Amino acid sequence: MQPKLKIGLLVAGHFIGQLACASTIDFPPPSIPAFIGLFALVVSDAGLLGIWAALGYSRRSWRLVVVVASTAYLCTLISVAFKANDLDELIMVFLVVALPTAAIFLVLTGFRFSRRRLQVGQLVLAAEGFQFSIRQLLVATGIAAGLLALSRGLGHLPTTGPAWKITIFFAIVGPYFMLVELATLWGALGIGRPLPRLLVVLPTAFVVGTMPPFFLNTPLKMYLDRTDFIAWSSFMGLQATILAVSLLVIRSCGWRLVRGTSGEGQPPPPGP
């Protein structure tokens, strides 16, 4: 099967899945699986947009047009599905789509123009794109711990309005989205067999999904409902799974995450 056809079928599958979930959310009784499925698809698509915008080889103007149009479509889809018409609700919808895209784009753009020159390319003479030293892992762990501590503190501050609540929400859940999506990217497109990596990344995503309820807890909420953990774990694990499957389709077209030095990591030739 030609790469363009594979990518086309992948996009069509995401589109059909989004419409199916959006159309069943309001059916009586409200469908929690459809709610989780829609947001998992939207967040995974936002991550894919950020990856493509940062590491793609097409013209920047074309990438910008596609990202803006896709963001507008996803925002419209969520707004219609949940009948969001209040300004605060519309802002929340926009941030749900735009922030994951922007965060992944900024991180990967930094890697692309750093000394490592991270990019997506063919395997011939290419070096592994994501490699971590012990020091880098310790620094990343320290940064994550600091963000979680800050998020916990923000969650207990008195709120002054909807805008502050939105800020707190994304300060808490944003790092989880970014770390899970970057780990999934490394697992699916890294050089070598993806299965061993994904067998670590995907179960970990379900575990990470149980953490946001702790940090979204407030002093007024004395206990956590078990459904909070189930819903967040399902959402985080499902969006990582969708992203991994999508990236494996891209992998099957010949793309890998590589370090582009000395002419390595060039884009693969077009399929037959």
N, C-alpha and C positions, 0 to 999 in steps of 0.2 A: 504494500500500500504506500502511495506517495506521501511524503511528509506534509504537504499542503492539505491533502485530504484528511490525514490524521488530525491536524490542528483544527481544520474546519469541523470535523465531527466532535472534537473536544469542546469547541465553543458552542456548538449546537446543543450538546448534552448539558452544559452549564445553563444555557438559556432555557431549555425545557424544564430542567429541575427547578430553577428559580420561579418560573411561572406556575409550575405545579404546586410548590410550597406556598406561594403568595395567594393562590386561588383557594386554598383549603384552610387558611388560618382562621377565618371568621365562621367556618361552618359550625353550627351548634352540635356539641359543645366546642369551645375553642380548642384548636389542635396544638398542643405543646410540641409534639414532634415536628410539625410543619413550621412552627416558630423557630425552633432550634435549627432545622434544616435550612431555612431561608437565610438566617444570619450566618450560618456556617459557610454557605455558598457565597454570600456577599463578601465576607471577610477573606475567604480564600481567593476570590477574584480580585479583591483589592491588593492582596499580596502579590498575585501574579502580575497585576498591572505595574506595581512598583518594581518587580524584578525585571520585567520587559523594558520599562522606561529607563532603568539604570544600565542594563547590560545588553539591550538590543542593538542591532546593527543597522536598522533602518534610519532614515533621516530624522533628526530631532524634531523638526516641525511636524512630521507625520505622527511621531510618537506622542507629542503634546496633544494633537487633535484627537487621537484615539483615547488617550487617558481622560481628557476633559469630557468627551462624549460618553465614554463608559461610566464615568463618575456620575454624570447627569442622569443616565439611564438607571443606574443602581439606586440613586437617591429617589428618583421618581417611583421606582418599583416599591421600595420600602414605604414611602409616603402614602401611596395608594393602598397598599396592603393593610397598613395600620391606620388609615384615615387621618394622617398627621396634617393638621392645618394651622396649629399654633406655631408662632415664631420659634419658641424654645424647642419644640418638637422637631421642627425643620432643621434647626441648627444641630441638634443631636444626630439626626439622620445623616446630615452632611458629614459630620465628624466621624461617624461610624465607618463611612466609606473612605473619606479623604485622609484621615490620620494614618491608618495602616499603610496606604499607598505611599504617602509622603515619608513616613518613617523608614520603610524598606528602601525606598528610592535613595534617600539621603545616606543611609548606611552603606549600601552597595556602591553608590557613586563614589563615596569616600574610598572604598576598597579598590574601585576600578582605577582611580587616578592616584593611588598611593604607590609606593615602591613595588608592591606585589602585583599591581596591574591585573586585578581580578577580572575575568571575563568568561563568557560562554563560548566555547569553540570546540574544535575537533581534537581527538586524542593524540594525533601524531606528534611526538616530541614534546608533548605538553606536560607541565608540572602540575601537581595537585594545587587547586585554587585555595581551599580552606585548610590551613594547617595551624595547629595551636601549640604553643609552648606552655610549660607549667606556669611561667610568669604571666602569660596572657590569660590563662584560665583563672589564675588568682585575681588578676585585675578585673576580669569580667564578673567574677563572683562577688568581689567587693562592690562594684558598681550596682549589681543587681540587689545586693543586700541593702545598700544605701537607698535605692529607689523604693524598695519595699518598706523600709523604715519610714521614709518620707510619706509614702502612701498611707501607711497606718496612722501616722500623725494627722494627715489631712482628713482622714475618715472620721476622726473624733473632734475636729474643730466645728464650732457652731456654724451652720449654713446661713447665708444672708440672701439667698435667692436662687432661682433656677440656674443662672449662669454659673454660680459657684458650685452647685451640685454637679453640673456637667463637667466642670473643671476637675473636681474630685474624682468623678467616675473614670475619666480618661487618664488621670494621673495614676490611678490604681491599676486599671486593666491594660493600659497601653504597653508597658514593658512585657507583659505576658504574651500578647499578640506578637510582638516583634521577635522575641526570643524563640517562640515556638515555630514561627514561619522561617526564620533564618536557619534553625536546626533542621527543619524539614527540607529546605533547599540544599543544605549540605548533605543530608542523607540520600536524597533522590538523585542529585546531579553530580555528586563527587565521583572522582576516578575510583575504580574498583567496584566490587559488587555492592549494589544498593541495599539488598535484603538485610544483611547484618546490621547496617546502620539504622534502617527504618524499624527493625525489630526493637531497637533501643529508643528511637525518637518518638514513635507513635504511642507506645504505652506510657512513656514519660509525659506526653501531651495530655493524656487522660488524668494523670496524677496532678500535673500542674493546674488543670482545670478546677481542682478542689480548693485551690488557694484563694482566688478572688473573694469568695463569700466571707472569709475571715477578715479581709481588709476592707470589704464594703460594709461590714458590721458597724453599728453605731452604739453609743451608750444607751440609747432609747430602745434598742433591740437586744433583749437579754439572752436570747437563744437563737440558734440557727436551725432552720427547718432542714430536714434531710433532703427534701426536694431541691433545695438550693445547690447542694453539692452535686446531686445527680444531674441537674440541668446544666450547670457550668462545666462539669467534667465531660458530659456528652457533647456540648457545644465545642469545647476546645479540642477534644479528640477527633470529632467529626470534621472540623475545618482543617485540621492537620492531615487527616486521611484524604480528604478531597484534594488538598494541595499536593500531597505526595503522589496520588494517582495521576493528577494533571501533569506534574513534572516528570513522571515516568513515561508518559506519552511523549513529552518533549525529548526525553532521553532516547527513546526509541527512534527518533529522527536523526540521531547522531550528535546531539549536543551534550557537552560536559562542562562542569565548572572547573576552569583551569586558571593558572597564573600565566599571563601573557608576557613572557620575557624572551628576548632574542628571537623575535618573530614567531614564537610558539602560540598556540591557542587560536589559530585563525578559524574563521567560520567554515563549517564543512561545505563541500560542494553541493549543489542542488541535487535532489533525489532524481532517480530516473523517471 
